[in-house]
């Protein structure tokens, strides 16, 4: 914190005022960005929501269940939505807890597609694209490694399900009636509904999903472009050092920040996507972003927990599975430095490969988040 104070002392009053103005500008642009992200998920739901729901019937094989959870989250653009649906299905008795566990893990994998797609917006700038892509994929690799380690352990021992069942038994009955409404989501909802209503009224329902997604793309690209310009000035004036110092020097505080922010917006996709412009412009380093990402993973479990509090003990159990899985992944990879560096190094290596061929980024997204789950699901079917 002393270093942060020294950085503040370097600036004169007019520089501080300029910094505040630019940060307020970024907040407004981030609000527009969130509207774009929500419009994107709304368009995807309009196109593929019913298809995604049918994926939850595939629970006989754990790997296919994992892929189904992943693909459903890619379609919904939010693990919070996917896990809330899974909680509802488990509460209703139409989905077993054992069959839902791999789906919950798959939802964690699918949620990182949004920030990876955002990073592709930096393709024209080789240096910044590398930074943004690494910041996005560190989330991917953390979740992939967590599944590779914890899914086999869970299949052999059932430890996560048993722990969640025990905890749900203790908690059930004392949590009903609790509800949280995100003020950020409330602020985003009216303009998104206005866009959706306008498109449906003018163009009809048949192609409205595609048009809403196109509008979302324009909003996201425009917001990101202006954020990049604003952030670039901050970095050139060395004002970005303050932000980076705050997060890079306090890993636990960064995790807590990620948890709180994700609970506020009720989506880890939004939290991690907001970090990508900061990484691409050099305001935040990969090492500073990593713990915020971990916090986002933990914070995203809040929505399913809240949904479960109005259901039964089975629904609460599967919501707690999500929480315990993310806590276990954090304890596994973060406290020990050699293990903590594995996702970072994997992300850096993948980012280095795109310096030679930028389209590796598109290939990675298409193969991991779309081709792999779709092909595995339909081959088995």
Sine and cosine of phi, psi and omega as CSV:
sin_phi,cos_phi,sin_psi,cos_psi,sin_omega,cos_omega
0.00,0.00,-0.49,0.87,0.03,-1.00
-0.87,0.50,-0.65,0.76,0.01,-1.00
-0.90,0.44,-0.62,0.79,0.01,-1.00
-0.91,0.42,-0.68,0.74,0.03,-1.00
-0.88,0.47,-0.64,0.77,0.02,-1.00
-0.90,0.44,-0.62,0.79,0.02,-1.00
-0.90,0.44,-0.66,0.75,0.03,-1.00
-0.89,0.46,-0.63,0.78,-0.05,-1.00
-0.92,0.40,-0.39,0.92,0.00,-1.00
-0.93,0.36,-0.42,0.91,-0.11,-0.99
-1.00,-0.01,0.60,-0.80,0.09,-1.00
-1.00,0.08,0.12,-0.99,-0.05,-1.00
-0.84,0.54,-0.70,0.71,-0.02,-1.00
-0.93,0.38,-0.50,0.86,0.05,-1.00
-0.94,0.34,-0.64,0.77,0.05,-1.00
-0.89,0.46,-0.67,0.74,0.02,-1.00
-0.88,0.47,-0.66,0.75,0.04,-1.00
-0.90,0.43,-0.65,0.76,0.03,-1.00
-0.88,0.48,-0.71,0.71,0.00,-1.00
-0.89,0.45,-0.69,0.72,0.02,-1.00
-0.86,0.51,-0.70,0.72,-0.03,-1.00
-0.93,0.36,-0.61,0.79,0.03,-1.00
-0.92,0.39,-0.61,0.79,0.07,-1.00
-0.91,0.42,-0.62,0.78,0.07,-1.00
-0.87,0.49,-0.68,0.74,0.02,-1.00
-0.89,0.46,-0.63,0.77,0.02,-1.00
-0.88,0.47,-0.67,0.74,0.05,-1.00
-0.89,0.45,-0.69,0.72,0.01,-1.00
-0.91,0.41,-0.59,0.81,0.05,-1.00
-0.91,0.41,-0.58,0.81,0.08,-1.00
-0.87,0.49,-0.70,0.71,0.06,-1.00
-0.90,0.44,-0.63,0.77,0.03,-1.00
-0.87,0.49,-0.69,0.72,0.01,-1.00
-0.89,0.45,-0.61,0.79,0.08,-1.00
-0.88,0.48,-0.68,0.73,0.03,-1.00
-0.89,0.45,-0.68,0.73,0.02,-1.00
-0.89,0.46,-0.68,0.73,0.01,-1.00
-0.91,0.41,-0.63,0.78,0.07,-1.00
-0.88,0.47,-0.61,0.79,0.02,-1.00
-0.89,0.46,-0.74,0.68,0.00,-1.00
-0.92,0.39,-0.57,0.82,0.04,-1.00
-0.90,0.44,-0.70,0.71,0.04,-1.00
-0.88,0.47,-0.65,0.76,0.03,-1.00
-0.91,0.41,-0.63,0.78,0.05,-1.00
-0.90,0.44,-0.64,0.76,0.02,-1.00
-0.90,0.44,-0.51,0.86,0.00,-1.00
-1.00,0.04,-0.67,0.74,-0.19,-0.98
-0.74,-0.67,0.26,0.97,-0.04,-1.00
-0.89,0.46,-0.71,0.70,-0.01,-1.00
-0.90,0.44,-0.63,0.78,0.03,-1.00
-0.89,0.45,-0.67,0.75,-0.02,-1.00
-0.88,0.47,-0.64,0.77,-0.03,-1.00
-0.90,0.43,-0.54,0.84,0.01,-1.00
-0.93,0.38,-0.34,0.94,0.00,-1.00
-0.91,0.41,-0.42,0.91,-0.07,-1.00
-0.96,0.29,-0.09,1.00,0.07,-1.00
-0.99,0.17,-0.21,0.98,-0.11,-0.99
-1.00,-0.08,1.00,0.05,-0.07,-1.00
-0.84,-0.54,0.06,1.00,-0.06,-1.00
-0.93,0.36,-0.62,0.78,-0.03,-1.00
-0.93,-0.36,0.81,-0.59,-0.07,-1.00
-0.83,0.56,-0.65,0.76,-0.05,-1.00
-0.92,0.39,-0.64,0.77,0.03,-1.00
-0.93,0.37,-0.61,0.80,0.07,-1.00
-0.88,0.48,-0.64,0.77,0.06,-1.00
-0.88,0.48,-0.73,0.68,0.00,-1.00
-0.90,0.44,-0.60,0.80,0.00,-1.00
-0.90,0.43,-0.68,0.73,0.04,-1.00
-0.90,0.44,-0.61,0.79,0.01,-1.00
-0.92,0.40,-0.75,0.66,-0.05,-1.00
-0.92,0.40,-0.63,0.77,0.03,-1.00
-0.87,0.49,-0.65,0.76,0.01,-1.00
-0.93,0.35,-0.59,0.81,0.08,-1.00
-0.87,0.48,-0.65,0.76,-0.01,-1.00
-0.94,0.33,-0.66,0.76,-0.02,-1.00
-0.99,0.15,-0.30,0.95,-0.03,-1.00
0.88,0.48,0.49,0.87,0.02,-1.00
-0.22,-0.98,0.86,-0.51,0.08,-1.00
-0.93,0.36,-0.45,0.89,0.03,-1.00
-0.89,0.46,-0.66,0.75,0.03,-1.00
-0.91,0.40,-0.73,0.68,-0.02,-1.00
-0.86,0.51,-0.77,0.64,-0.05,-1.00
-0.92,0.39,-0.54,0.84,0.05,-1.00
-0.90,0.43,-0.64,0.76,0.06,-1.00
-0.90,0.43,-0.69,0.73,0.02,-1.00
-0.88,0.48,-0.67,0.75,0.05,-1.00
-0.86,0.51,-0.69,0.72,0.02,-1.00
-0.89,0.45,-0.67,0.75,0.01,-1.00
-0.92,0.39,-0.64,0.76,0.04,-1.00
-0.92,0.40,-0.67,0.74,0.02,-1.00
-0.87,0.49,-0.59,0.81,-0.02,-1.00
-0.98,0.18,-0.18,0.98,0.02,-1.00
1.00,0.08,0.13,0.99,0.00,-1.00
-1.00,0.03,-0.12,0.99,0.01,-1.00
-0.63,-0.78,0.79,-0.62,-0.02,-1.00
-0.97,0.26,0.42,-0.91,0.03,-1.00
-0.89,0.45,-0.71,0.71,0.01,-1.00
-0.87,0.50,-0.64,0.76,0.01,-1.00
-0.95,0.30,-0.43,0.90,-0.04,-1.00
-0.99,0.14,-0.38,0.93,-0.06,-1.00
-0.86,0.52,-0.78,0.63,0.04,-1.00
-0.89,0.46,-0.52,0.86,0.04,-1.00
-0.90,0.44,-0.65,0.76,0.03,-1.00
-0.88,0.48,-0.67,0.74,0.04,-1.00
-0.91,0.42,-0.62,0.78,0.04,-1.00
-0.91,0.42,-0.58,0.82,0.05,-1.00
-0.88,0.47,-0.60,0.80,0.05,-1.00
-0.89,0.45,-0.59,0.81,0.03,-1.00
-0.94,0.35,-0.70,0.71,-0.09,-1.00
-0.94,0.35,-0.43,0.90,-0.09,-1.00
-0.92,0.38,-0.34,0.94,-0.06,-1.00
-0.99,0.11,0.00,1.00,-0.02,-1.00
-0.92,0.38,-0.55,0.84,-0.08,-1.00
-0.89,0.46,-0.77,0.64,-0.03,-1.00
-0.93,0.36,-0.47,0.88,0.07,-1.00
-0.92,0.38,-0.65,0.76,0.07,-1.00
-0.90,0.44,-0.63,0.77,0.03,-1.00
-0.87,0.49,-0.64,0.77,-0.03,-1.00
-0.90,0.44,-0.44,0.90,0.00,-1.00
-0.92,0.39,-0.28,0.96,0.05,-1.00
-0.92,0.39,-0.19,0.98,-0.01,-1.00
-0.99,-0.15,0.24,0.97,-0.12,-0.99
-0.85,0.53,-0.54,0.84,-0.05,-1.00
-0.94,0.34,-0.37,0.93,-0.03,-1.00
-0.94,-0.34,0.98,-0.22,-0.14,-0.99
-0.85,0.53,-0.74,0.67,-0.06,-1.00
-0.91,0.41,-0.75,0.67,-0.02,-1.00
-0.94,0.34,-0.53,0.85,0.05,-1.00
-0.88,0.47,-0.66,0.75,0.02,-1.00
-0.88,0.48,-0.69,0.72,0.01,-1.00
-0.91,0.42,-0.71,0.70,-0.04,-1.00
-0.92,0.40,-0.66,0.75,-0.03,-1.00
-0.92,0.39,-0.63,0.78,0.05,-1.00
-0.90,0.43,-0.67,0.74,0.01,-1.00
-0.90,0.44,-0.57,0.82,0.01,-1.00
-0.96,0.28,-0.70,0.71,-0.12,-0.99
-0.99,0.17,-0.22,0.98,0.10,-1.00
-0.90,0.44,-0.53,0.85,0.10,-1.00
-0.91,0.42,-0.69,0.72,0.03,-1.00
-0.85,0.53,-0.79,0.61,-0.11,-0.99
-0.92,0.38,-0.57,0.82,0.07,-1.00
-0.87,0.49,-0.72,0.70,-0.01,-1.00
-0.94,0.34,-0.62,0.78,0.03,-1.00
-0.89,0.45,-0.73,0.68,0.00,-1.00
-0.90,0.43,-0.61,0.79,0.03,-1.00
-0.88,0.48,-0.68,0.73,0.01,-1.00
-0.93,0.38,-0.68,0.73,-0.01,-1.00
-0.86,0.51,-0.55,0.83,-0.02,-1.00
-1.00,0.03,-0.74,0.68,-0.18,-0.98
-0.99,0.10,-0.50,0.87,0.00,-1.00
-0.90,0.44,-0.75,0.66,0.06,-1.00
-0.86,0.51,-0.64,0.77,0.03,-1.00
-0.89,0.46,-0.67,0.75,0.01,-1.00
-0.91,0.41,-0.65,0.76,0.01,-1.00
-0.91,0.41,-0.55,0.84,0.00,-1.00
-0.99,0.16,-0.58,0.81,-0.14,-0.99
-0.89,-0.45,-0.45,0.89,-0.08,-1.00
0.92,0.38,0.40,0.92,-0.13,-0.99
-0.90,0.44,-0.62,0.78,-0.02,-1.00
-0.93,0.37,-0.71,0.70,0.02,-1.00
-0.89,0.46,-0.67,0.74,0.00,-1.00
-0.91,0.42,-0.67,0.74,0.02,-1.00
-0.90,0.44,-0.68,0.73,0.00,-1.00
-0.91,0.42,-0.64,0.77,0.01,-1.00
-0.89,0.45,-0.68,0.73,0.02,-1.00
-0.89,0.45,-0.72,0.70,-0.01,-1.00
-0.92,0.39,-0.62,0.79,0.02,-1.00
-0.90,0.44,-0.60,0.80,0.04,-1.00
-0.89,0.46,-0.62,0.78,0.01,-1.00
-0.95,0.31,-0.58,0.81,-0.11,-0.99
-1.00,0.03,-0.48,0.87,-0.14,-0.99
-0.87,0.49,0.71,-0.70,-0.03,-1.00
0.98,-0.20,-0.38,0.93,-0.01,-1.00
-0.96,-0.28,0.01,1.00,-0.10,-1.00
-0.90,-0.44,-0.12,0.99,-0.08,-1.00
-0.92,0.39,0.55,-0.83,0.05,-1.00
1.00,-0.03,-0.16,0.99,0.00,-1.00
-0.98,0.20,0.64,-0.77,-0.02,-1.00
-0.47,-0.88,0.61,-0.79,0.04,-1.00
-0.76,-0.65,0.73,-0.68,0.03,-1.00
-0.90,-0.44,0.86,-0.51,-0.05,-1.00
-0.95,0.32,0.85,-0.53,0.05,-1.00
-0.91,0.42,-0.50,0.86,0.01,-1.00
-0.93,0.38,-0.70,0.71,0.04,-1.00
-0.89,0.45,-0.61,0.79,0.02,-1.00
-0.89,0.45,-0.58,0.81,0.00,-1.00
-0.96,0.28,-0.48,0.88,-0.04,-1.00
-0.99,0.13,-0.52,0.86,-0.15,-0.99
-0.86,0.51,-0.73,0.68,-0.05,-1.00
-0.85,0.53,-0.76,0.65,0.00,-1.00
-0.91,0.42,-0.55,0.84,0.03,-1.00
-0.91,0.40,-0.70,0.71,0.03,-1.00
-0.89,0.45,-0.56,0.83,0.03,-1.00
-0.91,0.42,-0.68,0.73,0.05,-1.00
-0.89,0.46,-0.74,0.68,-0.02,-1.00
-0.87,0.49,-0.72,0.69,-0.02,-1.00
-0.90,0.44,-0.66,0.75,0.01,-1.00
-0.89,0.46,-0.72,0.70,-0.04,-1.00
-0.90,0.43,-0.69,0.72,0.00,-1.00
-0.91,0.42,-0.66,0.75,-0.02,-1.00
-0.91,0.40,-0.64,0.77,-0.09,-1.00
-0.99,0.11,-0.68,0.73,-0.14,-0.99
-0.96,-0.30,-0.13,0.99,-0.03,-1.00
1.00,0.08,0.19,-0.98,-0.12,-0.99
-0.98,0.19,-0.39,0.92,-0.15,-0.99
-0.88,0.48,-0.73,0.68,-0.06,-1.00
-0.94,-0.35,0.20,0.98,-0.10,-1.00
-0.90,0.43,-0.56,0.83,0.01,-1.00
-0.87,0.49,-0.71,0.71,0.02,-1.00
-0.89,0.45,-0.67,0.74,-0.06,-1.00
-0.93,0.36,-0.66,0.75,0.05,-1.00
-0.88,0.48,-0.64,0.77,0.04,-1.00
-0.91,0.42,-0.62,0.78,0.02,-1.00
-0.90,0.43,-0.69,0.73,0.05,-1.00
-0.88,0.47,-0.66,0.75,0.03,-1.00
-0.86,0.51,-0.67,0.75,0.00,-1.00
-0.88,0.47,-0.66,0.75,0.02,-1.00
-0.90,0.44,-0.71,0.71,-0.01,-1.00
-0.89,0.46,-0.72,0.69,-0.03,-1.00
-0.89,0.46,-0.74,0.67,-0.03,-1.00
-0.89,0.45,-0.69,0.72,0.00,-1.00
-0.90,0.43,-0.72,0.70,-0.01,-1.00
-0.89,0.45,-0.69,0.72,0.00,-1.00
-0.90,0.43,-0.64,0.77,-0.01,-1.00
-0.87,0.49,-0.72,0.70,0.00,-1.00
-0.95,0.32,-0.54,0.84,0.06,-1.00
-0.90,0.43,-0.68,0.74,0.01,-1.00
-0.87,0.49,-0.69,0.72,0.01,-1.00
-0.89,0.46,-0.68,0.73,-0.02,-1.00
-0.92,0.39,-0.70,0.71,-0.01,-1.00
-0.91,0.42,-0.56,0.83,-0.03,-1.00
-0.88,0.47,-0.65,0.76,0.03,-1.00
-0.91,0.42,-0.64,0.76,0.03,-1.00
-0.87,0.49,-0.67,0.74,-0.01,-1.00
-0.93,0.37,-0.68,0.74,-0.02,-1.00
-0.89,0.46,-0.52,0.85,0.02,-1.00
-1.00,-0.03,0.12,0.99,0.03,-1.00
0.91,0.42,0.29,0.96,0.02,-1.00
-0.98,0.19,-0.36,0.93,0.03,-1.00
-0.92,0.39,-0.29,0.96,0.02,-1.00
-0.86,0.50,-0.56,0.83,-0.02,-1.00
-0.87,0.49,-0.77,0.64,-0.03,-1.00
-0.88,0.48,-0.72,0.69,-0.04,-1.00
-0.91,0.42,-0.65,0.76,0.00,-1.00
-0.89,0.45,-0.66,0.75,-0.03,-1.00
-0.86,0.52,-0.70,0.72,-0.08,-1.00
-1.00,0.07,-0.61,0.79,-0.08,-1.00
-0.95,0.31,-0.38,0.92,-0.03,-1.00
-1.00,-0.06,-0.01,1.00,-0.04,-1.00
-0.58,-0.81,1.00,0.09,-0.08,-1.00
-0.90,0.43,-0.70,0.71,-0.01,-1.00
-0.89,0.45,-0.67,0.74,0.05,-1.00
-0.89,0.46,-0.59,0.81,0.03,-1.00
-0.92,0.40,-0.64,0.77,0.06,-1.00
-0.89,0.46,-0.71,0.71,0.02,-1.00
-0.89,0.46,-0.65,0.76,0.05,-1.00
-0.86,0.51,-0.71,0.71,0.02,-1.00
-0.88,0.47,-0.63,0.78,0.02,-1.00
-0.90,0.43,-0.77,0.64,-0.06,-1.00
-0.90,0.44,-0.71,0.71,-0.01,-1.00
-0.89,0.45,-0.66,0.75,-0.03,-1.00
-0.93,0.36,-0.62,0.79,0.08,-1.00
-0.89,0.45,-0.60,0.80,-0.01,-1.00
-0.91,0.41,-0.71,0.70,-0.03,-1.00
-1.00,-0.04,-0.19,0.98,0.02,-1.00
0.84,0.54,0.65,0.76,0.06,-1.00
-0.25,-0.97,0.87,-0.49,0.06,-1.00
-0.94,0.34,-0.46,0.89,0.04,-1.00
-0.87,0.49,-0.66,0.75,0.00,-1.00
-0.92,0.39,-0.73,0.68,-0.02,-1.00
-0.84,0.54,-0.79,0.62,-0.06,-1.00
-0.93,0.36,-0.53,0.85,0.03,-1.00
-0.93,0.37,-0.53,0.85,0.03,-1.00
-0.92,0.40,-0.41,0.91,-0.03,-1.00
-0.98,0.21,-0.41,0.91,-0.12,-0.99
-0.89,0.45,-0.72,0.69,0.06,-1.00
-0.87,0.50,-0.58,0.82,0.02,-1.00
-0.93,0.38,-0.59,0.81,0.05,-1.00
-0.95,0.31,-0.70,0.71,-0.03,-1.00
-0.89,0.45,-0.53,0.85,0.00,-1.00
-1.00,-0.01,-0.08,1.00,0.05,-1.00
1.00,0.03,0.10,1.00,0.01,-1.00
-0.94,0.35,-0.66,0.75,0.02,-1.00
-0.88,-0.47,0.71,-0.70,0.06,-1.00
-0.99,0.15,0.26,-0.97,0.03,-1.00
-0.87,0.49,-0.63,0.78,0.00,-1.00
-0.91,0.41,-0.54,0.84,0.03,-1.00
-0.97,0.24,-0.55,0.84,-0.03,-1.00
-0.97,0.26,-0.56,0.83,-0.10,-0.99
-0.80,0.61,-0.80,0.60,0.00,-1.00
-0.91,0.41,-0.50,0.86,0.06,-1.00
-0.90,0.43,-0.63,0.78,0.05,-1.00
-0.87,0.48,-0.68,0.73,0.02,-1.00
-0.89,0.46,-0.67,0.75,0.06,-1.00
-0.89,0.46,-0.61,0.79,0.03,-1.00
-0.89,0.46,-0.62,0.78,0.03,-1.00
-0.87,0.49,-0.64,0.76,0.01,-1.00
-0.96,0.28,-0.68,0.73,-0.04,-1.00
-0.90,0.44,-0.50,0.87,-0.04,-1.00
-0.93,0.37,-0.26,0.97,0.02,-1.00
-0.97,0.26,-0.24,0.97,-0.08,-1.00
-0.89,0.45,-0.63,0.78,-0.05,-1.00
-0.88,0.47,-0.71,0.70,0.01,-1.00
-0.91,0.41,-0.61,0.79,0.04,-1.00
-0.89,0.46,-0.68,0.73,0.04,-1.00
-0.90,0.43,-0.64,0.76,0.04,-1.00
-0.90,0.44,-0.59,0.81,-0.05,-1.00
-0.95,0.30,-0.38,0.93,-0.08,-1.00
-0.95,0.33,-0.24,0.97,0.07,-1.00
-0.98,-0.20,0.06,1.00,-0.02,-1.00
-0.95,-0.31,-0.58,-0.81,-0.02,-1.00
-0.93,-0.36,-0.10,-0.99,-0.10,-0.99
-0.92,0.38,-0.50,0.87,0.02,-1.00
-0.92,0.40,-0.69,0.73,0.03,-1.00
-0.90,0.43,-0.64,0.77,0.04,-1.00
-0.91,0.42,-0.59,0.81,0.01,-1.00
-0.88,0.48,-0.74,0.67,-0.05,-1.00
-0.94,0.33,-0.50,0.87,0.09,-1.00
-0.92,0.40,-0.63,0.78,0.05,-1.00
-0.94,0.35,-0.49,0.87,0.10,-0.99
-0.84,0.54,-0.70,0.71,0.01,-1.00
-0.87,0.49,-0.72,0.70,0.00,-1.00
-0.90,0.44,-0.74,0.68,-0.04,-1.00
-0.91,0.42,-0.62,0.78,0.03,-1.00
-0.86,0.51,-0.73,0.68,-0.02,-1.00
-0.94,0.34,-0.59,0.81,0.07,-1.00
-0.91,0.41,-0.65,0.76,0.02,-1.00
-0.90,0.43,-0.65,0.76,0.03,-1.00
-0.89,0.45,-0.64,0.77,0.03,-1.00
-0.90,0.43,-0.72,0.70,-0.01,-1.00
-0.93,0.38,-0.46,0.89,-0.01,-1.00
-0.97,0.25,-0.71,0.70,-0.17,-0.99
-0.97,-0.24,-0.34,0.94,-0.14,-0.99
-1.00,-0.05,-0.71,0.71,-0.11,-0.99
-0.89,0.45,-0.58,0.82,-0.06,-1.00
-1.00,-0.06,0.87,-0.49,-0.17,-0.99
-0.84,0.55,-0.72,0.69,0.00,-1.00
-0.86,0.52,-0.63,0.78,0.03,-1.00
-0.96,0.29,-0.59,0.81,0.01,-1.00
-0.88,0.48,-0.56,0.83,-0.08,-1.00
-0.99,0.15,-0.22,0.98,-0.05,-1.00
-0.88,0.48,-0.80,0.61,0.03,-1.00
-0.87,0.49,-0.60,0.80,0.01,-1.00
-0.89,0.45,-0.72,0.70,-0.02,-1.00
-0.92,0.40,-0.64,0.77,0.04,-1.00
-0.88,0.47,-0.68,0.73,0.01,-1.00
-0.91,0.42,-0.64,0.77,0.02,-1.00
-0.91,0.42,-0.65,0.76,0.00,-1.00
-0.90,0.43,-0.68,0.73,0.02,-1.00
-0.91,0.41,-0.64,0.77,0.01,-1.00
-0.91,0.42,-0.58,0.82,0.04,-1.00
-0.91,0.42,-0.53,0.85,-0.02,-1.00
-0.93,0.37,-0.46,0.89,-0.04,-1.00
-0.98,0.22,-0.18,0.98,0.08,-1.00
-0.91,0.42,-0.55,0.83,0.02,-1.00
-0.99,0.15,-0.69,0.72,-0.03,-1.00
-0.69,-0.73,0.96,-0.28,-0.05,-1.00
-0.89,0.46,-0.52,0.86,-0.10,-1.00
-0.96,0.28,-0.06,1.00,0.16,-0.99
-0.87,0.49,-0.54,0.84,0.04,-1.00
-0.87,0.49,-0.74,0.67,0.04,-1.00
-0.90,0.43,-0.65,0.76,0.01,-1.00
-0.88,0.47,-0.66,0.76,0.02,-1.00
-0.88,0.47,-0.76,0.65,-0.01,-1.00
-0.88,0.47,-0.73,0.68,-0.03,-1.00
-0.89,0.45,-0.66,0.75,-0.06,-1.00
-0.95,0.30,-0.76,0.65,-0.11,-0.99
-0.96,0.27,-0.71,0.71,-0.15,-0.99
-1.00,-0.08,-0.30,0.95,-0.03,-1.00
-0.84,-0.54,-0.87,0.49,-0.10,-0.99
-0.88,0.47,-0.73,0.69,-0.04,-1.00
-0.87,0.49,-0.83,0.56,-0.02,-1.00
-0.91,0.41,-0.64,0.77,-0.02,-1.00
-0.91,0.42,-0.72,0.69,-0.02,-1.00
-0.90,0.43,-0.68,0.73,-0.01,-1.00
-0.90,0.43,-0.67,0.74,-0.01,-1.00
-0.91,0.43,-0.72,0.69,-0.08,-1.00
-0.98,0.19,-0.42,0.91,0.10,-0.99
-0.91,0.41,-0.69,0.72,0.01,-1.00
-0.92,0.40,-0.67,0.74,0.01,-1.00
-0.91,0.42,0.00,0.00,0.00,0.00
